[in-house]
Amino acid sequence: MSGQSLLVPGELSPTRSVPGNIRRPEYVGKPAPTPYTGPEVQTPETVEAMRTAGRIAARAMAEAAKLIAPGVTTDELDRVAHEYMCDHGAYPSTLGYRGFPKSLCTSVNEVICHGIPDTTVLRDGDIVNLDVTAYIGGVHGDNNATYLVGDVDEESRLLVERTRESLARAIKAVRPGRQINVIGRVIESYAKRFGYGVVRDFTGHGINSSFHSGLIVPHYDSPHATTVIQPGMTFTIEPMLTLGTHEYDMWDDGWTVVTKDRRRTAQFEHTLVVTDTGADILTLP
């Protein structure tokens, strides 16, 4: 494993502004979103709107990822993604969601998820996850990926590669009529081959006009995840695999989640719509 020192919080830059003509999600300026009460199965029109949102989110993530290199701050990655979404008429969904202060999440090394971009400088040998969600046309598109920074050790590189593969396998397992726990079963069985931990307390989720609809998509084989998959359902799959334990601690900021043993972790995510024969990825650039 890399000998990098553990991450510590940096300083936040001022909140970035969004042009006034860009539609805000209903939760902006509120302590929490209004609970979603609509269906998990979406209309074709909603799915196509989500495809547009997903494409913008994917391209914003790709633009930010171009900058990933030793010496770059996570705040600079936030700036690029923020500007890309705004330039394309989309609102950065994380900005103001339950008070989150930035336009994407940057989770470095031992950070499982929800890292806040700040003055943290990426170092040679780090891994960093970018999690970008765009809101446009009244719907959200959500994706993330983990990237290598410079010369990364083999253990970390394999973790990233295998986490990406676990998502691909999970997507292939999606079929109408199956219970949603098939997703976690596939991820967990694959991760166990390498002795990886599978994070349990942070999951995939339903997504549509709501950022998080209430549908839960576990990444482990949960006997409680018995919802039957139906055509037209839209949700994310976003496995988080760790080199050690799946247990976690949270920083005082109330967002940054780190592995309890401070070993490294990787994550990948797509937003999907269920088709008659499988799943269609909505977050493709």
KEKE-3310 file (N, C-alpha, C; in steps of 0.2 Angstrom, whole numbers, plus 5000, padded with zeros to 4 digits):
npx = (5004:5002:5013:5007:5004:4990:4974:4969:4958:4956:4955:4940:4935:4926:4908:4902:4894:4879:4871:4857:4847:4846:4838:4834:4835:4822:4826:4836:4842:4835:4834:4833:4828:4811:4802:4801:4787:4783:4782:4794:4795:4798:4792:4794:4798:4803:4814:4822:4825:4832:4843:4849:4853:4861:4871:4877:4882:4891:4900:4905:4912:4922:4928:4933:4942:4952:4961:4967:4981:4997:4999:4988:4973:4959:4949:4950:4946:4933:4929:4931:4921:4909:4909:4907:4895:4886:4888:4882:4869:4865:4861:4873:4870:4874:4877:4872:4863:4856:4864:4877:4892:4898:4901:4904:4909:4924:4934:4947:4959:4958:4945:4929:4917:4908:4918:4923:4927:4942:4957:4965:4979:4982:4993:5007:5004:4992:4974:4959:4942:4929:4913:4899:4884:4871:4858:4845:4831:4822:4826:4838:4855:4867:4884:4900:4918:4934:4950:4967:4982:4996:5010:5004:5003:5003:4993:4983:4980:4975:4964:4956:4953:4946:4935:4929:4926:4917:4906:4902:4899:4888:4879:4876:4869:4856:4839:4823:4810:4819:4825:4830:4841:4850:4860:4868:4873:4880:4891:4896:4900:4910:4919:4924:4932:4944:4947:4942:4933:4916:4907:4893:4884:4882:4874:4868:4854:4837:4833:4827:4816:4819:4834:4837:4827:4822:4821:4832:4848:4857:4875:4879:4874:4859:4846:4835:4833:4821:4814:4806:4813:4808:4804:4808:4811:4822:4838:4853:4869:4883:4896:4906:4922:4934:4951:4952:4943:4925:4919:4917:4922:4916:4921:4921:4915:4903:4901:4912:4917:4927:4937:4937:4949:4958:4962:4964:4950:4939:4927:4914:4901:4885:4870:4855:4843:4830:4827:4817:4825:4836:4848:4850:4863:4862:4871:4882:4895)
npy = (4994:5012:5024:5036:5050:5053:5060:5077:5090:5104:5121:5130:5138:5153:5151:5146:5155:5153:5156:5166:5163:5149:5135:5130:5116:5110:5110:5119:5131:5126:5116:5103:5091:5090:5076:5063:5057:5051:5040:5026:5021:5028:5040:5039:5052:5058:5050:5053:5066:5064:5058:5068:5076:5067:5066:5078:5079:5068:5073:5085:5079:5073:5084:5090:5080:5080:5089:5082:5079:5078:5091:5099:5107:5100:5110:5116:5107:5106:5119:5118:5108:5114:5126:5120:5114:5125:5132:5125:5126:5119:5115:5112:5098:5095:5107:5115:5105:5099:5107:5105:5112:5113:5110:5097:5081:5077:5064:5058:5045:5037:5042:5038:5043:5058:5068:5085:5098:5107:5117:5106:5098:5087:5073:5065:5048:5047:5042:5048:5051:5058:5064:5068:5077:5083:5094:5097:5102:5098:5086:5075:5069:5057:5053:5045:5042:5035:5041:5039:5047:5053:5042:5028:5015:4997:4990:4999:5003:4991:4990:5001:4997:4985:4989:4997:4986:4979:4987:4987:4973:4972:4981:4973:4963:4968:4965:4965:4959:4953:4953:4968:4965:4957:4965:4969:4957:4952:4962:4960:4947:4947:4956:4949:4940:4946:4949:4962:4975:4979:4993:4996:5005:5016:5019:5014:5023:5028:5039:5054:5066:5069:5070:5060:5047:5038:5025:5012:5005:4992:4988:4976:4959:4960:4954:4961:4969:4968:4973:4973:4973:4984:4988:5004:5009:5020:5022:5023:5014:5012:5006:5005:5000:4993:4992:4987:4987:4988:4997:5014:5031:5048:5064:5080:5089:5084:5077:5071:5055:5042:5028:5017:5010:5018:5014:5013:5017:5014:5020:5019:5025:5025:5032:5023:5017:5005:4993:4983:4972:4973:4985:5002:5014:5030:5040:5044:5051)
npz = (5000:4997:5005:5008:5019:5030:5025:5029:5033:5022:5017:5014:4998:4994:4992:4976:4963:4954:4938:4937:4929:4928:4932:4949:4960:4971:4984:4987:4997:5008:5023:5020:5007:5000:5004:4992:4983:4972:4958:4956:4943:4928:4915:4897:4893:4904:4906:4895:4898:4909:4903:4896:4907:4913:4903:4903:4916:4916:4906:4913:4923:4916:4911:4922:4927:4918:4923:4933:4942:4951:4963:4959:4966:4975:4975:4963:4954:4957:4953:4939:4935:4940:4932:4920:4921:4923:4912:4903:4906:4917:4934:4948:4956:4970:4976:4989:4993:5007:5013:5008:5003:4990:4972:4967:4973:4980:4984:4992:4992:5007:5009:5008:5003:4998:5000:5003:4991:4993:4999:4998:4991:4978:4977:4970:4967:4974:4974:4968:4969:4959:4960:4952:4949:4939:4937:4927:4916:4926:4931:4938:4935:4939:4942:4945:4947:4950:4950:4945:4952:4945:4948:4954:4967:4964:4972:4975:4962:4956:4965:4961:4947:4949:4956:4946:4938:4946:4946:4932:4931:4940:4933:4922:4928:4930:4928:4923:4934:4943:4960:4968:4976:4969:4963:4973:4977:4967:4966:4979:4979:4969:4975:4986:4981:4981:4993:4997:5006:5007:5006:5017:5022:5014:4999:4982:4974:4971:4958:4950:4946:4959:4969:4978:4978:4988:4986:4989:4985:4989:4990:4994:4998:5003:5012:5014:5003:4993:4983:4967:4952:4939:4922:4916:4928:4937:4943:4953:4953:4963:4968:4982:4986:4998:5004:5016:5030:5030:5038:5045:5049:5052:5047:5056:5049:5045:5033:5026:5024:5030:5029:5043:5046:5039:5027:5009:4997:4984:4971:4959:4948:4940:4933:4929:4918:4918:4906:4894:4893:4901:4907:4903:4902:4908:4910:4901:4892)
capx = (5000:5005:5015:5005:5001:4982:4971:4967:4953:4959:4951:4935:4934:4919:4903:4902:4887:4875:4867:4850:4842:4847:4833:4837:4831:4818:4829:4841:4840:4831:4838:4832:4823:4805:4802:4798:4781:4781:4784:4800:4795:4798:4789:4799:4800:4807:4820:4826:4827:4838:4849:4852:4856:4867:4877:4881:4886:4897:4905:4908:4916:4927:4932:4937:4947:4958:4966:4970:4988:5000:5000:4981:4969:4952:4944:4951:4942:4926:4928:4930:4915:4904:4908:4905:4888:4883:4889:4877:4862:4863:4863:4876:4865:4876:4878:4866:4860:4857:4870:4884:4895:4902:4897:4905:4912:4931:4935:4954:4962:4954:4939:4924:4912:4906:4923:4922:4933:4945:4963:4969:4983:4983:5000:5009:5002:4985:4968:4953:4935:4925:4906:4896:4877:4868:4851:4842:4825:4818:4828:4845:4859:4872:4889:4906:4923:4940:4956:4974:4986:5003:5012:5000:5005:4999:4988:4978:4978:4970:4957:4952:4951:4941:4929:4925:4923:4911:4900:4900:4895:4882:4874:4874:4864:4850:4834:4816:4808:4824:4825:4836:4847:4855:4865:4873:4875:4885:4896:4900:4904:4916:4924:4926:4938:4951:4947:4940:4927:4911:4904:4886:4880:4881:4871:4864:4848:4832:4834:4823:4815:4822:4841:4837:4820:4820:4823:4839:4851:4863:4880:4880:4869:4855:4840:4829:4832:4817:4810:4807:4816:4803:4806:4807:4814:4829:4842:4861:4873:4889:4899:4912:4926:4940:4957:4952:4936:4919:4917:4919:4921:4914:4924:4917:4911:4896:4900:4918:4917:4933:4937:4939:4956:4961:4965:4961:4944:4937:4920:4912:4894:4881:4863:4853:4835:4829:4824:4814:4830:4842:4848:4853:4866:4860:4877:4887:4897)
capy = (5000:5018:5026:5043:5052:5053:5067:5082:5095:5110:5127:5131:5144:5155:5148:5148:5157:5150:5161:5167:5160:5142:5132:5127:5110:5113:5109:5124:5136:5123:5112:5096:5091:5088:5069:5061:5053:5049:5033:5024:5020:5035:5040:5040:5059:5059:5046:5057:5072:5062:5056:5075:5078:5062:5067:5084:5077:5064:5078:5089:5075:5072:5090:5091:5074:5082:5092:5078:5079:5081:5099:5102:5106:5098:5115:5118:5102:5109:5125:5116:5105:5119:5131:5117:5113:5131:5134:5121:5127:5114:5117:5107:5096:5094:5113:5117:5099:5098:5112:5104:5119:5113:5107:5090:5078:5074:5059:5056:5039:5034:5045:5033:5047:5065:5073:5092:5101:5113:5118:5100:5097:5081:5071:5059:5042:5047:5041:5053:5050:5063:5063:5074:5077:5089:5095:5101:5099:5096:5080:5074:5064:5057:5048:5046:5038:5036:5042:5039:5054:5051:5035:5025:5009:4992:4988:5004:5003:4985:4992:5005:4993:4980:4993:4998:4980:4977:4991:4984:4967:4974:4983:4967:4959:4971:4962:4966:4953:4951:4958:4973:4963:4954:4970:4969:4950:4952:4966:4957:4940:4948:4959:4944:4936:4949:4951:4969:4976:4982:4998:4994:5011:5021:5014:5017:5026:5030:5046:5056:5073:5069:5068:5053:5046:5034:5018:5010:5000:4990:4985:4969:4955:4962:4950:4966:4973:4963:4977:4969:4978:4985:4992:5011:5012:5024:5022:5023:5009:5015:5002:5007:4994:4995:4987:4984:4986:4992:5002:5021:5037:5054:5070:5084:5093:5080:5075:5067:5048:5039:5021:5017:5008:5023:5011:5016:5015:5017:5020:5021:5026:5027:5032:5018:5016:4998:4992:4976:4966:4974:4992:5007:5019:5037:5045:5043:5057)
capz = (5000:4997:5011:5009:5025:5030:5023:5034:5030:5020:5018:5008:4995:4994:4988:4969:4961:4948:4935:4940:4924:4929:4937:4955:4963:4976:4991:4987:5002:5013:5026:5017:5002:5001:5002:4985:4984:4965:4956:4954:4936:4925:4909:4892:4893:4910:4905:4890:4901:4913:4898:4895:4913:4914:4899:4906:4922:4913:4903:4918:4927:4912:4910:4929:4927:4913:4927:4939:4942:4957:4963:4958:4972:4974:4974:4956:4951:4958:4949:4932:4935:4941:4926:4914:4921:4922:4905:4899:4908:4922:4941:4951:4961:4976:4979:4993:4995:5014:5015:5005:5000:4984:4966:4966:4979:4979:4989:4991:4996:5012:5009:5005:4999:5001:5002:5001:4988:4997:4997:4998:4985:4976:4978:4966:4971:4977:4970:4969:4966:4957:4960:4949:4948:4936:4937:4921:4914:4931:4933:4940:4932:4944:4941:4948:4945:4953:4945:4948:4952:4944:4948:4959:4968:4961:4976:4973:4955:4956:4968:4956:4941:4951:4958:4940:4935:4950:4943:4926:4932:4943:4928:4918:4932:4931:4923:4925:4937:4948:4966:4968:4980:4964:4962:4979:4977:4961:4969:4985:4977:4966:4979:4991:4978:4982:5000:4998:5010:5003:5011:5017:5025:5009:4994:4977:4976:4966:4956:4944:4948:4966:4969:4981:4979:4994:4984:4991:4981:4993:4986:4997:4997:5008:5012:5014:4997:4989:4978:4961:4946:4933:4916:4917:4935:4937:4950:4953:4956:4965:4973:4986:4989:5002:5005:5023:5033:5027:5043:5043:5053:5048:5050:5060:5044:5044:5026:5024:5026:5029:5032:5050:5047:5035:5021:5003:4995:4977:4969:4952:4948:4934:4933:4924:4917:4917:4900:4894:4893:4905:4909:4899:4906:4906:4912:4896:4889)
cpx = (5004:5007:5012:5002:4993:4980:4969:4963:4958:4954:4946:4936:4927:4914:4902:4895:4885:4871:4860:4845:4842:4842:4836:4832:4827:4821:4834:4839:4836:4836:4838:4827:4816:4805:4798:4793:4779:4783:4791:4801:4794:4795:4795:4802:4804:4814:4825:4828:4833:4844:4853:4856:4862:4873:4881:4885:4892:4903:4909:4913:4923:4932:4936:4943:4953:4963:4969:4977:4991:5001:4993:4977:4962:4947:4945:4947:4935:4925:4927:4923:4909:4903:4905:4897:4884:4883:4884:4870:4860:4865:4867:4872:4867:4876:4871:4862:4861:4863:4876:4886:4898:4898:4899:4908:4919:4933:4942:4956:4958:4947:4934:4920:4911:4912:4922:4928:4936:4952:4968:4972:4984:4991:5001:5007:4995:4980:4963:4947:4932:4918:4902:4889:4875:4861:4849:4836:4821:4820:4836:4849:4866:4878:4896:4911:4929:4946:4962:4978:4993:5004:5009:5003:5000:4993:4982:4976:4973:4963:4953:4949:4946:4935:4925:4922:4917:4905:4898:4897:4889:4876:4872:4869:4857:4845:4827:4814:4813:4823:4831:4842:4852:4861:4870:4876:4881:4892:4900:4903:4910:4921:4927:4932:4944:4952:4945:4934:4922:4907:4896:4882:4879:4879:4870:4857:4843:4834:4830:4822:4818:4829:4841:4830:4817:4821:4831:4842:4858:4868:4883:4874:4864:4848:4834:4828:4828:4813:4811:4808:4810:4806:4804:4809:4821:4832:4850:4863:4880:4893:4905:4916:4932:4945:4956:4944:4931:4917:4920:4919:4919:4918:4919:4913:4904:4895:4906:4918:4923:4933:4940:4947:4961:4965:4961:4954:4943:4930:4919:4904:4891:4874:4860:4845:4835:4825:4820:4819:4836:4842:4852:4856:4865:4866:4883:4889:4896)
cpy = (5006:5020:5033:5044:5053:5060:5071:5087:5101:5116:5128:5138:5147:5151:5150:5150:5153:5155:5161:5163:5152:5139:5128:5121:5114:5114:5115:5129:5133:5118:5104:5096:5089:5080:5067:5056:5050:5042:5032:5023:5026:5034:5041:5047:5061:5056:5050:5063:5070:5060:5063:5077:5074:5064:5073:5083:5073:5069:5082:5085:5074:5078:5091:5086:5076:5085:5088:5077:5081:5088:5102:5102:5103:5104:5117:5113:5104:5115:5123:5113:5110:5124:5127:5116:5119:5133:5130:5120:5122:5117:5111:5104:5096:5101:5115:5111:5098:5102:5110:5110:5119:5109:5100:5088:5076:5070:5056:5050:5036:5037:5040:5037:5054:5069:5080:5095:5107:5114:5112:5099:5089:5079:5065:5052:5041:5044:5046:5051:5057:5061:5069:5073:5083:5089:5100:5098:5096:5089:5080:5068:5063:5051:5050:5041:5040:5036:5041:5046:5052:5044:5032:5017:5003:4990:4993:5004:4997:4987:4996:5001:4988:4983:4994:4992:4978:4981:4988:4977:4968:4976:4977:4962:4961:4968:4963:4959:4951:4956:4962:4970:4959:4958:4969:4962:4949:4956:4962:4951:4942:4951:4954:4940:4939:4951:4959:4969:4980:4987:4996:5000:5016:5017:5018:5019:5027:5037:5047:5064:5074:5066:5061:5052:5042:5027:5017:5004:4997:4987:4978:4965:4955:4958:4955:4969:4968:4967:4974:4975:4978:4989:5000:5014:5015:5024:5022:5016:5012:5012:5005:5001:4997:4990:4984:4983:4990:4998:5009:5025:5043:5060:5075:5089:5090:5077:5070:5060:5045:5032:5021:5015:5013:5020:5014:5013:5018:5016:5022:5021:5027:5027:5027:5019:5008:4997:4985:4971:4967:4982:4996:5013:5026:5042:5043:5049:5058)
cpz = (5000:5004:5012:5016:5024:5028:5029:5030:5028:5021:5012:5005:4996:4990:4981:4967:4954:4945:4937:4935:4924:4934:4943:4957:4969:4983:4992:4992:5008:5017:5024:5012:5004:4999:4996:4987:4977:4964:4955:4946:4933:4918:4904:4892:4898:4909:4900:4893:4906:4909:4897:4901:4914:4909:4901:4912:4920:4910:4908:4922:4923:4911:4917:4929:4923:4917:4932:4938:4949:4957:4962:4965:4970:4972:4966:4952:4951:4954:4942:4931:4935:4935:4920:4915:4920:4915:4900:4902:4914:4929:4944:4957:4968:4980:4982:4995:5002:5017:5013:5002:4993:4978:4964:4973:4976:4985:4988:4995:5001:5013:5005:5000:5002:5003:4999:4997:4992:4994:4997:4991:4984:4975:4973:4970:4974:4972:4972:4965:4965:4957:4958:4947:4945:4936:4931:4919:4919:4934:4935:4936:4936:4942:4945:4946:4949:4949:4949:4947:4951:4945:4955:4960:4965:4965:4975:4966:4953:4959:4964:4950:4943:4953:4952:4937:4939:4947:4936:4926:4935:4938:4924:4921:4932:4926:4927:4928:4943:4954:4965:4972:4975:4963:4967:4979:4972:4964:4974:4983:4974:4970:4984:4988:4979:4989:5002:5003:5005:5008:5011:5019:5020:5002:4988:4979:4970:4964:4950:4945:4955:4965:4972:4982:4985:4992:4986:4987:4984:4988:4989:4997:5003:5007:5012:5008:4992:4984:4971:4956:4941:4928:4918:4924:4933:4943:4948:4956:4957:4970:4976:4989:4993:5002:5011:5025:5029:5032:5042:5049:5049:5052:5053:5055:5042:5037:5025:5027:5025:5032:5039:5051:5042:5029:5015:5001:4988:4976:4962:4952:4941:4936:4927:4924:4915:4910:4900:4895:4898:4908:4904:4903:4903:4907:4907:4893:4882)
residu = (MET:SER:GLY:GLN:SER:LEU:LEU:VAL:PRO:GLY:GLU:LEU:SER:PRO:THR:ARG:SER:VAL:PRO:GLY:ASN:ILE:ARG:ARG:PRO:GLU:TYR:VAL:GLY:LYS:PRO:ALA:PRO:THR:PRO:TYR:THR:GLY:PRO:GLU:VAL:GLN:THR:PRO:GLU:THR:VAL:GLU:ALA:MET:ARG:THR:ALA:GLY:ARG:ILE:ALA:ALA:ARG:ALA:MET:ALA:GLU:ALA:ALA:LYS:LEU:ILE:ALA:PRO:GLY:VAL:THR:THR:ASP:GLU:LEU:ASP:ARG:VAL:ALA:HIS:GLU:TYR:MET:CYS:ASP:HIS:GLY:ALA:TYR:PRO:SER:THR:LEU:GLY:TYR:ARG:GLY:PHE:PRO:LYS:SER:LEU:CYS:THR:SER:VAL:ASN:GLU:VAL:ILE:CYS:HIS:GLY:ILE:PRO:ASP:THR:THR:VAL:LEU:ARG:ASP:GLY:ASP:ILE:VAL:ASN:LEU:ASP:VAL:THR:ALA:TYR:ILE:GLY:GLY:VAL:HIS:GLY:ASP:ASN:ASN:ALA:THR:TYR:LEU:VAL:GLY:ASP:VAL:ASP:GLU:GLU:SER:ARG:LEU:LEU:VAL:GLU:ARG:THR:ARG:GLU:SER:LEU:ALA:ARG:ALA:ILE:LYS:ALA:VAL:ARG:PRO:GLY:ARG:GLN:ILE:ASN:VAL:ILE:GLY:ARG:VAL:ILE:GLU:SER:TYR:ALA:LYS:ARG:PHE:GLY:TYR:GLY:VAL:VAL:ARG:ASP:PHE:THR:GLY:HIS:GLY:ILE:ASN:SER:SER:PHE:HIS:SER:GLY:LEU:ILE:VAL:PRO:HIS:TYR:ASP:SER:PRO:HIS:ALA:THR:THR:VAL:ILE:GLN:PRO:GLY:MET:THR:PHE:THR:ILE:GLU:PRO:MET:LEU:THR:LEU:GLY:THR:HIS:GLU:TYR:ASP:MET:TRP:ASP:ASP:GLY:TRP:THR:VAL:VAL:THR:LYS:ASP:ARG:ARG:ARG:THR:ALA:GLN:PHE:GLU:HIS:THR:LEU:VAL:VAL:THR:ASP:THR:GLY:ALA:ASP:ILE:LEU:THR:LEU:PRO)
# end
